[in-house]
Each structure stands twice: as structure tokens, then as C-alpha cells.
Amino acid sequence: MANIKSAKKRAIQSEARRKHNIGLKSTYRTYIKKVEHLITANKKEDAIKALKVAVPVIDKMATKGIIHKNKAARYKSNLSKKINKLK
């Protein structure tokens, strides 16, 4: 553990930020899982609607730095490809 006052404060802030980011990661993963669940259930229209809701959430996480922008683009691309393969 840190001995200097500023280092102690930084450790406390880092822990608080980490906990906050865990919640945000959980949120975007939930949206992705909803879309994937609908894809596996072969419900194309519902999956498209769920993707339209999930895309802004994924973009927001990339903007906030929770995930990398290329990872966000990869999620959106892969989900779109899976939806387009449905009949």
C-alpha cells in the first residue's frame, strides 16, 4: 500500500473508477447477449430491433474508453453479419 497521501488518494480513486467501469462493461455485454440470444432463437426482426438499441450503447462505451473503438466496431460488425445470415 502507498505511504504518500496523494498515492493513497490515487489508489482510492482508481478503485472507485474500476468498480464503476465494471458496471458499464456489464451493461454493454447484456445488450450484446440480448441480440445474440435473439439470433440463436432465429428471430430476425426482434434481433434487428435489439441491435438498433445496442449500437448506441456500444458506441457510448467506446467513447468513454471502456472498450477500444475497434472492439466496438468489431462487435457491431459481427452482430450485423450474424443477423444478415438469418432467413
N, CA, C and O atoms as a GROMACS GRO file, in nm:
protein
  348
    1MET      N    1   0.085  -0.118   0.000
    1MET     CA    2   0.000   0.000   0.000
    1MET      C    3   0.089   0.124   0.000
    1MET      O    4   0.202   0.122   0.049
    2ALA      N    5   0.036   0.230  -0.055
    2ALA     CA    6   0.113   0.354  -0.069
    2ALA      C    7   0.132   0.422   0.067
    2ALA      O    8   0.049   0.408   0.157
    3ASN      N    9   0.241   0.496   0.078
    3ASN     CA   10   0.269   0.571   0.200
    3ASN      C   11   0.239   0.720   0.185
    3ASN      O   12   0.208   0.787   0.283
    4ILE      N   13   0.249   0.769   0.064
    4ILE     CA   14   0.229   0.912   0.039
    4ILE      C   15   0.079   0.940   0.026
    4ILE      O   16   0.004   0.861  -0.030
    5LYS      N   17   0.039   1.055   0.079
    5LYS     CA   18  -0.103   1.090   0.083
    5LYS      C   19  -0.165   1.092  -0.057
    5LYS      O   20  -0.274   1.039  -0.077
    6SER      N   21  -0.096   1.152  -0.154
    6SER     CA   22  -0.150   1.160  -0.289
    6SER      C   23  -0.160   1.022  -0.354
    6SER      O   24  -0.252   0.996  -0.432
    7ALA      N   25  -0.067   0.934  -0.321
    7ALA     CA   26  -0.071   0.798  -0.375
    7ALA      C   27  -0.187   0.719  -0.314
    7ALA      O   28  -0.250   0.638  -0.383
    8LYS      N   29  -0.215   0.742  -0.187
    8LYS     CA   30  -0.330   0.678  -0.122
    8LYS      C   31  -0.460   0.724  -0.188
    8LYS      O   32  -0.549   0.644  -0.215
    9LYS      N   33  -0.470   0.854  -0.211
    9LYS     CA   34  -0.589   0.909  -0.276
    9LYS      C   35  -0.605   0.851  -0.416
    9LYS      O   36  -0.716   0.815  -0.456
   10ARG      N   37  -0.496   0.842  -0.490
   10ARG     CA   38  -0.500   0.786  -0.625
   10ARG      C   39  -0.547   0.642  -0.621
   10ARG      O   40  -0.624   0.600  -0.708
   11ALA      N   41  -0.504   0.565  -0.522
   11ALA     CA   42  -0.546   0.425  -0.510
   11ALA      C   43  -0.696   0.416  -0.484
   11ALA      O   44  -0.765   0.330  -0.539
   12ILE      N   45  -0.746   0.504  -0.399
   12ILE     CA   46  -0.890   0.505  -0.369
   12ILE      C   47  -0.970   0.543  -0.493
   12ILE      O   48  -1.072   0.481  -0.522
   13GLN      N   49  -0.924   0.645  -0.566
   13GLN     CA   50  -0.993   0.689  -0.687
   13GLN      C   51  -0.991   0.580  -0.794
   13GLN      O   52  -1.090   0.558  -0.864
   14SER      N   53  -0.878   0.513  -0.807
   14SER     CA   54  -0.866   0.407  -0.907
   14SER      C   55  -0.963   0.292  -0.877
   14SER      O   56  -1.025   0.237  -0.968
   15GLU      N   57  -0.975   0.258  -0.751
   15GLU     CA   58  -1.067   0.151  -0.711
   15GLU      C   59  -1.211   0.189  -0.739
   15GLU      O   60  -1.289   0.107  -0.788
   16ALA      N   61  -1.247   0.313  -0.709
   16ALA     CA   62  -1.384   0.361  -0.735
   16ALA      C   63  -1.412   0.360  -0.885
   16ALA      O   64  -1.520   0.319  -0.927
   17ARG      N   65  -1.318   0.405  -0.964
   17ARG     CA   66  -1.333   0.408  -1.110
   17ARG      C   67  -1.344   0.267  -1.166
   17ARG      O   68  -1.421   0.241  -1.258
   18ARG      N   69  -1.266   0.175  -1.109
   18ARG     CA   70  -1.269   0.035  -1.155
   18ARG      C   71  -1.408  -0.025  -1.132
   18ARG      O   72  -1.462  -0.093  -1.219
   19LYS      N   73  -1.463   0.000  -1.013
   19LYS     CA   74  -1.597  -0.053  -0.982
   19LYS      C   75  -1.702   0.006  -1.075
   19LYS      O   76  -1.792  -0.065  -1.119
   20HIS      N   77  -1.690   0.134  -1.103
   20HIS     CA   78  -1.785   0.199  -1.193
   20HIS      C   79  -1.775   0.139  -1.334
   20HIS      O   80  -1.877   0.113  -1.398
   21ASN      N   81  -1.652   0.118  -1.381
   21ASN     CA   82  -1.632   0.063  -1.514
   21ASN      C   83  -1.682  -0.080  -1.526
   21ASN      O   84  -1.728  -0.121  -1.632
   22ILE      N   85  -1.674  -0.156  -1.417
   22ILE     CA   86  -1.726  -0.293  -1.418
   22ILE      C   87  -1.876  -0.291  -1.447
   22ILE      O   88  -1.926  -0.374  -1.523
   23GLY      N   89  -1.946  -0.198  -1.386
   23GLY     CA   90  -2.090  -0.185  -1.411
   23GLY      C   91  -2.120  -0.150  -1.555
   23GLY      O   92  -2.214  -0.203  -1.615
   24LEU      N   93  -2.040  -0.061  -1.612
   24LEU     CA   94  -2.062  -0.022  -1.751
   24LEU      C   95  -2.032  -0.138  -1.846
   24LEU      O   96  -2.103  -0.157  -1.945
   25LYS      N   97  -1.928  -0.214  -1.817
   25LYS     CA   98  -1.896  -0.330  -1.900
   25LYS      C   99  -2.009  -0.431  -1.896
   25LYS      O  100  -2.045  -0.489  -1.998
   26SER      N  101  -2.064  -0.451  -1.779
   26SER     CA  102  -2.175  -0.544  -1.764
   26SER      C  103  -2.294  -0.499  -1.848
   26SER      O  104  -2.364  -0.582  -1.907
   27THR      N  105  -2.318  -0.369  -1.852
   27THR     CA  106  -2.431  -0.315  -1.927
   27THR      C  107  -2.419  -0.346  -2.076
   27THR      O  108  -2.512  -0.398  -2.137
   28TYR      N  109  -2.303  -0.314  -2.135
   28TYR     CA  110  -2.293  -0.335  -2.279
   28TYR      C  111  -2.291  -0.483  -2.314
   28TYR      O  112  -2.340  -0.523  -2.420
   29ARG      N  113  -2.234  -0.566  -2.225
   29ARG     CA  114  -2.236  -0.710  -2.250
   29ARG      C  115  -2.379  -0.764  -2.249
   29ARG      O  116  -2.412  -0.853  -2.327
   30THR      N  117  -2.462  -0.711  -2.162
   30THR     CA  118  -2.602  -0.754  -2.155
   30THR      C  119  -2.674  -0.724  -2.285
   30THR      O  120  -2.748  -0.809  -2.335
   31TYR      N  121  -2.652  -0.606  -2.341
   31TYR     CA  122  -2.715  -0.571  -2.469
   31TYR      C  123  -2.669  -0.665  -2.580
   31TYR      O  124  -2.749  -0.706  -2.664
   32ILE      N  125  -2.540  -0.698  -2.581
   32ILE     CA  126  -2.488  -0.788  -2.683
   32ILE      C  127  -2.549  -0.927  -2.666
   32ILE      O  128  -2.584  -0.992  -2.765
   33LYS      N  129  -2.562  -0.973  -2.542
   33LYS     CA  130  -2.620  -1.105  -2.517
   33LYS      C  131  -2.765  -1.111  -2.560
   33LYS      O  132  -2.811  -1.214  -2.610
   34LYS      N  133  -2.838  -1.001  -2.542
   34LYS     CA  134  -2.979  -0.997  -2.586
   34LYS      C  135  -2.988  -1.018  -2.736
   34LYS      O  136  -3.072  -1.094  -2.784
   35VAL      N  137  -2.902  -0.950  -2.811
   35VAL     CA  138  -2.903  -0.965  -2.956
   35VAL      C  139  -2.865  -1.107  -2.995
   35VAL      O  140  -2.930  -1.168  -3.080
   36GLU      N  141  -2.760  -1.161  -2.934
   36GLU     CA  142  -2.715  -1.296  -2.968
   36GLU      C  143  -2.821  -1.401  -2.933
   36GLU      O  144  -2.837  -1.499  -3.005
   37HIS      N  145  -2.892  -1.379  -2.824
   37HIS     CA  146  -2.998  -1.472  -2.786
   37HIS      C  147  -3.108  -1.473  -2.892
   37HIS      O  148  -3.158  -1.580  -2.928
   38LEU      N  149  -3.145  -1.356  -2.942
   38LEU     CA  150  -3.247  -1.349  -3.046
   38LEU      C  151  -3.198  -1.410  -3.177
   38LEU      O  152  -3.277  -1.466  -3.253
   39ILE      N  153  -3.069  -1.399  -3.203
   39ILE     CA  154  -3.013  -1.459  -3.324
   39ILE      C  155  -3.021  -1.612  -3.315
   39ILE      O  156  -3.058  -1.678  -3.412
   40THR      N  157  -2.986  -1.665  -3.200
   40THR     CA  158  -2.992  -1.811  -3.184
   40THR      C  159  -3.136  -1.861  -3.184
   40THR      O  160  -3.162  -1.975  -3.223
   41ALA      N  161  -3.230  -1.775  -3.142
   41ALA     CA  162  -3.372  -1.812  -3.146
   41ALA      C  163  -3.430  -1.792  -3.286
   41ALA      O  164  -3.548  -1.821  -3.308
   42ASN      N  165  -3.349  -1.743  -3.381
   42ASN     CA  166  -3.388  -1.724  -3.520
   42ASN      C  167  -3.501  -1.621  -3.536
   42ASN      O  168  -3.589  -1.638  -3.620
   43LYS      N  169  -3.496  -1.516  -3.455
   43LYS     CA  170  -3.596  -1.409  -3.462
   43LYS      C  171  -3.528  -1.286  -3.522
   43LYS      O  172  -3.474  -1.201  -3.451
   44LYS      N  173  -3.531  -1.277  -3.654
   44LYS     CA  174  -3.455  -1.174  -3.725
   44LYS      C  175  -3.505  -1.033  -3.694
   44LYS      O  176  -3.425  -0.944  -3.664
   45GLU      N  177  -3.637  -1.011  -3.699
   45GLU     CA  178  -3.692  -0.877  -3.677
   45GLU      C  179  -3.662  -0.826  -3.536
   45GLU      O  180  -3.625  -0.710  -3.517
   46ASP      N  181  -3.679  -0.914  -3.439
   46ASP     CA  182  -3.650  -0.876  -3.300
   46ASP      C  183  -3.500  -0.851  -3.279
   46ASP      O  184  -3.461  -0.762  -3.203
   47ALA      N  185  -3.418  -0.930  -3.347
   47ALA     CA  186  -3.273  -0.911  -3.336
   47ALA      C  187  -3.232  -0.778  -3.396
   47ALA      O  188  -3.144  -0.711  -3.342
   48ILE      N  189  -3.294  -0.739  -3.506
   48ILE     CA  190  -3.264  -0.609  -3.568
   48ILE      C  191  -3.301  -0.496  -3.473
   48ILE      O  192  -3.226  -0.399  -3.458
   49LYS      N  193  -3.416  -0.508  -3.410
   49LYS     CA  194  -3.459  -0.405  -3.313
   49LYS      C  195  -3.362  -0.398  -3.195
   49LYS      O  196  -3.325  -0.290  -3.150
   50ALA      N  197  -3.322  -0.515  -3.145
   50ALA     CA  198  -3.231  -0.519  -3.032
   50ALA      C  199  -3.094  -0.462  -3.070
   50ALA      O  200  -3.028  -0.398  -2.988
   51LEU      N  201  -3.051  -0.485  -3.193
   51LEU     CA  202  -2.923  -0.432  -3.239
   51LEU      C  203  -2.929  -0.279  -3.248
   51LEU      O  204  -2.832  -0.211  -3.213
   52LYS      N  205  -3.042  -0.226  -3.294
   52LYS     CA  206  -3.057  -0.081  -3.302
   52LYS      C  207  -3.050  -0.016  -3.164
   52LYS      O  208  -3.008   0.098  -3.151
   53VAL      N  209  -3.092  -0.089  -3.062
   53VAL     CA  210  -3.081  -0.040  -2.924
   53VAL      C  211  -2.939  -0.057  -2.872
   53VAL      O  212  -2.889   0.028  -2.798
   54ALA      N  213  -2.874  -0.165  -2.911
   54ALA     CA  214  -2.741  -0.197  -2.859
   54ALA      C  215  -2.630  -0.111  -2.920
   54ALA      O  216  -2.532  -0.080  -2.852
   55VAL      N  217  -2.645  -0.071  -3.045
   55VAL     CA  218  -2.538   0.003  -3.114
   55VAL      C  219  -2.504   0.133  -3.042
   55VAL      O  220  -2.385   0.159  -3.021
   56PRO      N  221  -2.601   0.218  -3.004
   56PRO     CA  222  -2.563   0.340  -2.932
   56PRO      C  223  -2.495   0.312  -2.798
   56PRO      O  224  -2.407   0.388  -2.756
   57VAL      N  225  -2.534   0.206  -2.732
   57VAL     CA  226  -2.472   0.170  -2.604
   57VAL      C  227  -2.327   0.130  -2.626
   57VAL      O  228  -2.238   0.172  -2.551
   58ILE      N  229  -2.303   0.050  -2.729
   58ILE     CA  230  -2.167   0.008  -2.760
   58ILE      C  231  -2.082   0.128  -2.798
   58ILE      O  232  -1.967   0.140  -2.755
   59ASP      N  233  -2.139   0.218  -2.878
   59ASP     CA  234  -2.065   0.339  -2.918
   59ASP      C  235  -2.032   0.426  -2.797
   59ASP      O  236  -1.923   0.483  -2.789
   60LYS      N  237  -2.125   0.436  -2.705
   60LYS     CA  238  -2.102   0.517  -2.585
   60LYS      C  239  -1.988   0.460  -2.501
   60LYS      O  240  -1.908   0.535  -2.446
   61MET      N  241  -1.982   0.327  -2.492
   61MET     CA  242  -1.874   0.264  -2.416
   61MET      C  243  -1.739   0.290  -2.483
   61MET      O  244  -1.638   0.307  -2.414
   62ALA      N  245  -1.737   0.292  -2.616
   62ALA     CA  246  -1.613   0.321  -2.688
   62ALA      C  247  -1.572   0.467  -2.666
   62ALA      O  248  -1.454   0.497  -2.649
   63THR      N  249  -1.669   0.556  -2.665
   63THR     CA  250  -1.642   0.698  -2.643
   63THR      C  251  -1.587   0.722  -2.503
   63THR      O  252  -1.497   0.804  -2.484
   64LYS      N  253  -1.641   0.651  -2.406
   64LYS     CA  254  -1.597   0.669  -2.267
   64LYS      C  255  -1.466   0.597  -2.238
   64LYS      O  256  -1.406   0.618  -2.132
   65GLY      N  257  -1.420   0.515  -2.331
   65GLY     CA  258  -1.294   0.446  -2.311
   65GLY      C  259  -1.307   0.315  -2.236
   65GLY      O  260  -1.207   0.258  -2.191
   66ILE      N  261  -1.428   0.266  -2.220
   66ILE     CA  262  -1.449   0.139  -2.152
   66ILE      C  263  -1.400   0.025  -2.240
   66ILE      O  264  -1.338  -0.070  -2.192
   67ILE      N  265  -1.427   0.036  -2.371
   67ILE     CA  266  -1.374  -0.059  -2.468
   67ILE      C  267  -1.308   0.021  -2.580
   67ILE      O  268  -1.338   0.139  -2.599
   68HIS      N  269  -1.219  -0.043  -2.652
   68HIS     CA  270  -1.150   0.023  -2.763
   68HIS      C  271  -1.247   0.043  -2.879
   68HIS      O  272  -1.338  -0.037  -2.898
   69LYS      N  273  -1.227   0.149  -2.957
   69LYS     CA  274  -1.318   0.179  -3.067
   69LYS      C  275  -1.320   0.069  -3.172
   69LYS      O  276  -1.425   0.044  -3.232
   70ASN      N  277  -1.208   0.002  -3.194
   70ASN     CA  278  -1.206  -0.107  -3.291
   70ASN      C  279  -1.282  -0.229  -3.239
   70ASN      O  280  -1.343  -0.302  -3.316
   71LYS      N  281  -1.277  -0.249  -3.109
   71LYS     CA  282  -1.352  -0.360  -3.049
   71LYS      C  283  -1.502  -0.334  -3.062
   71LYS      O  284  -1.579  -0.426  -3.090
   72ALA      N  285  -1.541  -0.210  -3.042
   72ALA     CA  286  -1.682  -0.173  -3.058
   72ALA      C  287  -1.726  -0.196  -3.202
   72ALA      O  288  -1.834  -0.249  -3.227
   73ALA      N  289  -1.642  -0.155  -3.297
   73ALA     CA  290  -1.674  -0.174  -3.438
   73ALA      C  291  -1.684  -0.323  -3.471
   73ALA      O  292  -1.769  -0.365  -3.549
   74ARG      N  293  -1.597  -0.402  -3.412
   74ARG     CA  294  -1.598  -0.547  -3.436
   74ARG      C  295  -1.725  -0.611  -3.382
   74ARG      O  296  -1.784  -0.696  -3.448
   75TYR      N  297  -1.769  -0.569  -3.262
   75TYR     CA  298  -1.895  -0.620  -3.206
   75TYR      C  299  -2.011  -0.589  -3.300
   75TYR      O  300  -2.091  -0.677  -3.333
   76LYS      N  301  -2.020  -0.464  -3.344
   76LYS     CA  302  -2.131  -0.423  -3.429
   76LYS      C  303  -2.128  -0.498  -3.562
   76LYS      O  304  -2.232  -0.542  -3.612
   77SER      N  305  -2.010  -0.512  -3.619
   77SER     CA  306  -1.996  -0.581  -3.747
   77SER      C  307  -2.036  -0.727  -3.735
   77SER      O  308  -2.111  -0.778  -3.818
   78ASN      N  309  -1.986  -0.794  -3.633
   78ASN     CA  310  -2.015  -0.937  -3.617
   78ASN      C  311  -2.164  -0.962  -3.592
   78ASN      O  312  -2.221  -1.057  -3.645
   79LEU      N  313  -2.225  -0.877  -3.511
   79LEU     CA  314  -2.368  -0.895  -3.485
   79LEU      C  315  -2.449  -0.870  -3.612
   79LEU      O  316  -2.545  -0.942  -3.640
   80SER      N  317  -2.410  -0.770  -3.690
   80SER     CA  318  -2.479  -0.742  -3.816
   80SER      C  319  -2.466  -0.858  -3.913
   80SER      O  320  -2.563  -0.896  -3.979
   81LYS      N  321  -2.346  -0.915  -3.922
   81LYS     CA  322  -2.325  -1.029  -4.010
   81LYS      C  323  -2.412  -1.147  -3.970
   81LYS      O  324  -2.473  -1.213  -4.054
   82LYS      N  325  -2.417  -1.173  -3.840
   82LYS     CA  326  -2.499  -1.285  -3.792
   82LYS      C  327  -2.647  -1.264  -3.822
   82LYS      O  328  -2.718  -1.358  -3.858
   83ILE      N  329  -2.694  -1.140  -3.807
   83ILE     CA  330  -2.834  -1.110  -3.835
   83ILE      C  331  -2.863  -1.126  -3.985
   83ILE      O  332  -2.966  -1.180  -4.024
   84ASN      N  333  -2.770  -1.079  -4.068
   84ASN     CA  334  -2.790  -1.087  -4.212
   84ASN      C  335  -2.790  -1.231  -4.264
   84ASN      O  336  -2.848  -1.260  -4.369
   85LYS      N  337  -2.727  -1.322  -4.190
   85LYS     CA  338  -2.726  -1.463  -4.231
   85LYS      C  339  -2.860  -1.531  -4.201
   85LYS      O  340  -2.892  -1.634  -4.260
   86LEU      N  341  -2.940  -1.473  -4.111
   86LEU     CA  342  -3.069  -1.532  -4.078
   86LEU      C  343  -3.164  -1.520  -4.197
   86LEU      O  344  -3.153  -1.429  -4.279
   87LYS      N  345  -3.256  -1.614  -4.204
   87LYS     CA  346  -3.354  -1.611  -4.313
   87LYS      C  347  -3.488  -1.563  -4.265
   87LYS      O  348  -3.582  -1.554  -4.344
   0.00000   0.00000   0.00000
